[in-house]
């Protein structure tokens, strides 16, 4: 991992025959023969999961041996792409029956199932690649981070732009002192691009025969099937998703966490769009994430030199244009919908997760000599995020650095999800009004809000019977 925290004999037989035994069977825990193939199981293989297993397969040292999805409709393309892969609906059954034939697992389910699937794999000694956000709640992120160390498995969160050149360029510039000491970071996203701030869906709907709805619910609170939840719009419902913040912050906030000396926030406050059901009638859409929000966090610098503040905006809200930016210049590194700004004691830097950073005023780009490249780049950029994980799995635990191992991604995800804790607390209606509308003080070591106990309900959710970490 390039950051402040540290920043095969190929199988020729069909998967059913398993003529090449997985590496961990041959050599025991920790053994990683460099010539072996990495046998990978995909959990959630439609949508982004389809992209993930295809990306992993581009590394010729890997073989997609198993596919698992609760909806046969979603799995069609992946099953076509990997016809030799054995198919399951229940990842628990797959891991129990095929443990001896699996080296690593890719988890690309809806957010609410990330943690239970990843933990089940790690407990069996499997390396894991888990889509962003790493987990649905703060507690799960802490537990997965600890589990990665306990089980000594190679891990990677699927915020793929963490492996792109742009964040490394920004780090080189900030480390070189081009903008001085960063004191404030502004981040924003045009998400959601799905319904949020809306009433819970109603009506009876027949569950499609290809879908196992009970398995899709997993650990989440039980609700009746509705096409408003699956296959895509689950992101906007607290029961399953983490909203606009969970979808995009692991990309857009990544430069701040990768470059600056911060880890856990000490306080958070927010505001969110109010929904109305009629004239002067405030709606209580407690099941749905808000249509837009603004979140403010304070982070003590890990070097002891004060604090850094960070602001997140979504739903089309953006910060005020920097004075240094000319009227006709585009804000956000060429992407109006998403971006970040670092404000330092000697200048500012602007960019986004998938475009090169720019110094402000932009004339500085021609006036100064930019630092030489000092941080190694990952070949293949976005797909390199998969490639480096496969190579690290084959090398063995602790042998190679990665862009987003749980050591980094876990604390990062905790900080991201603090924003959602603030949003959900903000809207709480108690006997004395809206006491959630206050600044929340966070004890990171103990994962506890110290000045509003009701907010701690959002640190760790209750699982349905039959599900646990």
N, C-alpha and C positions, 0 to 999 in steps of 0.2 A: 504494500500500500504506500503510495507516494503522498504523504501528508505530514502534518506535524506529529502524528502518532507513529509515523514510520514511513510518508507520501510516495514399438508396440508391434510387437508382432500383430499384424492386422487379422481379425477374424474372417475366415472365408466360408465357414459353415453357417447354416441357418441358425437363428436364435434359439429355436426349440431344441436343437441338438446340444448347444453349449459345449462345443468341442474344445473351446478355450475357457478354462476355469477362471473366474474373476480373481484378481490379484490378491485380495485380502484372504481368500481361501488358501492360496498357495503359501503365502508368507506370513500369515497371521496379522494381527493389528499393527498398523504402522508400516508394514512392508509395502513398498511401492516400486515394483520392477519397471524400469523406464521403457521397456519394449512392449508392455502390455496395452491392450485395448481397454478403454474405460467404458464399462457397461452402464448405461444411463436409463433411468425410468422417468417419464414425464407425468406429473400429476397436474391435471388441468391442461388440456392440449388443444383447446379451441381459442380463437382470438389471439391474445398476446402469448398464450401458451404454445400455439402453433408456431409463432415467430421464435420463441425460445428454443424449442426442440430442434427447429430447423437451423438456428444459429449455432447451437451446440454441435450439431451433426457436421457443420462445415469444417470442424477440426477433425481431420481424418483419424486421429487417435481415439475418437469416441464412436460408440455405436448405440443408437437409440433402440433398446431391447424391449422396453415395456411402455405402454401408453395407458393412462388412466383418466377417465372423465365420467362424470355423473350424467352427462347428456350425450347420447350417441350422435345427435345431429351436429353438435359442436366438434365432435372428434373425427368427422368424415375425412377432412382434408389431411389431417395428420396420419390417419390410418392408411390413406392412399399413398402418402409420401413414404411411410415406413411399413410396408406390407408384412414384413417378417416379425414386427414387434407384437408381442402378446398383449391383448387388451383386457383391462379390468374397469369396473365401475367404482369399486371401493378401494381406496389406497391402503386401508388397513389390511384387507385381505391380500392384496398384492404384496405388501411388505412382509406379511407373515409367510406366505407361500413361496415367495421368490427371493427371500433374503440372500440366499447363497449365490444368486445369479445377478445381483445388483451391486454396483460400486458406488453410484452417485444418483441423486434425485434432483429434478428440477420441479419447483413448486410454482404454479402460475394460476392458482385458483382465485376466487374472489377473496378480498382481504380477510374476511372473518375466519377463513380456514387456513391461512398461511401458517400460523404458529403450530397448530396441532399436527399438520402434515409434516412440517419441517422437524418438529421434535420427534415424531415417530420414526423418521428416517435417521436422525442423528443418534437416537438411542440404539439403533441397530448398526451403528458405525458407518453410516453412509454420508458421503460428502453432500452438501446441499447448495443449490442455487435457488434463491427465493426472490420472487418479484417484489418490487417496491409498492407501498411501504412494507417494510419487513414484517410488521405485525399490525393487528387491529387496535391494540391498546398498549399502554406504557409498560405494564407488568410483563406482558408477553415478550416485549423487546428485551427487557432485562434478563428474563429467564433464558431466551434463546442465546443471548450473548454468553451467559455463563455455561450453557450446555455445549457450545462450540469448543470451549476450552476443556471442559470435562471429558468430552468424548473424542477430542483431538481429531476433528474432521475439518476439511477445507470448506470454507464458506464464502459466498458472494451474494450481495443483494443486487437485484436487477435494475439499478439506476445506471443504465449503460453509458450515459454521457460522462460518467465519472472516469471512463477510460479514454475519452476524447482528448485531443490536443489542447482545446481551448482553456480548460481549467488549469492545465499545467502552465500555459503561457501566462495566465493571470497570476498564478502563484509566483512565477519567476519575477514578474514586474513588482508585485507587492513586496516580496522578499528583498528585492533590490532597493527598496525605499522610494520608488517613484512617486508614491502618493503619501508618504509618511506613515504615521501610525493611524490605522483605521479605527474610527470611533463609532461609526454608524453604518448600517447596511439596510438598503431598501430592496425588497423583492416583490414581484407581482406576477399574476397569471390571469389569462382570460378564461380559465376553467371556472365553473363547470360548463361543459357542452352537453349536458344531460339535465333532466329536471331536478331542481332543488328548491327548497322553500315552498313545497307543495303538500297538500293533504295526503294522508295514507290512502292507497288505492282500495277500492271496495268491489263487491261483486264476486260471484262464484265463477271459477274457471276450471275447466278440466285439465288435469295434469297431462302433458304430452306423454305418449307411451314410451318415448325414447328417454325420458327424464326421470331420474330417481330423486324426487323432491326432498325426501327425508335426508338422503345423503348430501344433497346440495345445502340444506340448512346446516348440517354439521353441528358445531357447538352453539350456533346462534339461537336466539329465542324463537320458538315455534310460531309461525304464521302460515296462513293458507297460501297456496301457490297463486301467483299473479304475474302476468307477463310484464308488469311494471318493475319487477325485481330481476328477472332473468330473461335473456342472457347478458344484458349490458347495463341497464340503468341501476343496478344494485349499488353503484358507487355513491349515489345520492341519499342512501338510507343508512342511518346510524347502525342498524342491526347487522348490516353486511359490509358497508363501505366506510371510507374515511373522508369522503367529500373531495372538494377541489384541492384542499391542502394535502391530503394523503396521496392524491394522484400526481401532483406536480412538484410539491416542495422538495421531494427527494432528488429532483433534478435541479431546481432553481436555487435552492438554499445550499446545495452541495459546495459551490465555491467558497461560501463563508465558512463552513465547517472544515473544509479541507485546507484552507489557507490560513485562517485566523486562529489564535490561541484560545479557543472556547470549547466547551463540551456540553455541560448542563446549564440550563437557565436558572436564575434565582427568583424571577418573578415574571408574570405574564398578565396582560389585560387585553380586552378586545371590544369590538362592536360588530354588530351583524345586522343585515337587512331585516326589517320588520315586515311580516306578512299580515295582510288584512283580509278578513272574511266579509266585511261590509263597512259602511261609514262608522268610523270610530270603534270598530270592533276588531280587536287584535286577535289574529288566528293563533292557535296553539298547535303548530305543526311539529310536535316534538319528535316525530319519527324521521323527519327529513332534515338533511343538512341545509344551512341557509343559502339563499341565492347569491349572497356576497358577504364578505367579512373583511375586517382589518384586525390584525393581531400585532401586539407590541410585546417584545421580550427583552429582558436584560440578562446579559451573560457576564459573569465575572471572568476576567482574563485569567487564563491558567498560569501566566507569568507574573501575576500579582500586580499588574500595572493598571488597575482600575477596571472599568466595565466597557462592554461593547453592546450597543442596542441594535436590535434587528426588527424590522417591520415587514409584515406579509400582507398583501392585498390580493383579493381574487374577485371573480364575478365581473370583470371588466374595469374594476377600480385600478387606478395607477397613481404613483406619486406625482407631485409637482415636478415639472421639467426643471432640471438643473439650470441655473443661470448661465453656466458656461456653455450650454448647448445652444447653437444658433437656431433661429426660428424654423428653418426648413430642414434641419437635421433630424433624422429619425431617432427616437428614443428607444433603446433596448437592443442595440447591436443588430439592427435590421429586422427585429421581430417585435412589433408593437404589442403583441399579446402576452409576451413573457419576457422577463428581464431582471437584472439586478444592478444596483449601484453601490459601490464602496466609496464612502466619504472619509478621507484621511486628512491629516494635519497639513499635508503639502499638496493635495489635489484630489481628484476623483477619477474613478474607473467605472465604465459602464459596459454591460454585455449581457449575454444570455447563455443558457446551457448548451446551445448548439451553434454558437457563432463566436468568432474571436473577440476579445475585449478591446476597448478603445479608451484611451486617456482623454480627459476633458481639461480644457477645451481641446477639440480635435486637432487644432493646429500643433499641439505638443507632439503629435505623432511624427511630424516632419522636423521638429525643432530639436529633438533629443536623440541620442543613440540608445536604442532599445537594448536590454540585456541579452547576452548570448544564451542559447539554450543550455540549461544545466540539468534538467530533469528528463530522464529517458521517456520517449514516447512509446505507446503501445501500437504495434503494427495492426492495421485493420480497423483502427478507431472503434466505432460502435460494435462491430462484430468481434473486435479484439477483447471485449468484456467477457464474452463466452470463451474465447480461445484461451485467455490467460487462466480462467477457472479450470478448464479441462487440463491444461498443462500442469497447473498446481496440484490438481488431484492426483495426477500420475506421478509427480515428483514426491508427493507425500506431505503430511501436515507439518507446517513450519518451515518448509524448504523453499518456498517462493512467496514473494509479496504479491498482493492483489490490490485492486483499486477500491473495493468496498467489502472487505471481510466483516463479519459480525462484530469484531473488535472495534471497528469504526462505525459500521452501519447501525449497530444496536443503540449506542448513545445518541447518534444522529437521529434515528427514528424516535427515540424517546422525546427529544427536543421538538421534533416536528409535531408529534401527537399531543404535546403540551398545549399547542394552539387549539386543537379540538376539545381538549378538556376545558379550556377557557370558554370556548364558544358554547358548549353544552351547559356549563355552569352559568354563563351569562343569561341564558333564557329560563333558568329555574324560577318557578313561581312558588314561593313559600308563604306562610301566614302573614309575614310582614312585608309582602311585596316581592321585589326582585333583588334579594341580597346577593345573588350571584353577580350582579353588575358592579364588581369591585376589582381592585388589583389583587391577584392571587400570589401568595408567597410560597415558594417551592423548596422543600427539603429533598434534594435529589438523592442523597445517600439512602434515605428511608422511603423514598417515593411517596411523599405526603405533602398535601397542601396544609399549611400550618395555621391559616387564618380564616378558613371557611371549610369546615369538615365535610359538609354536604358534597363539595366538589370531588372528594376522594372516591365517590361512587364511580367516577369515570377513569380511575387509574387501572382498575381491574374489573372486567365484566364477569358475570355468572354464566357458566356453561350449561347447556342442556344436559339432562341425565344421560349417562353413557359416553360423555366426552370429557377429556381432561388432557392436561399437558403431561 
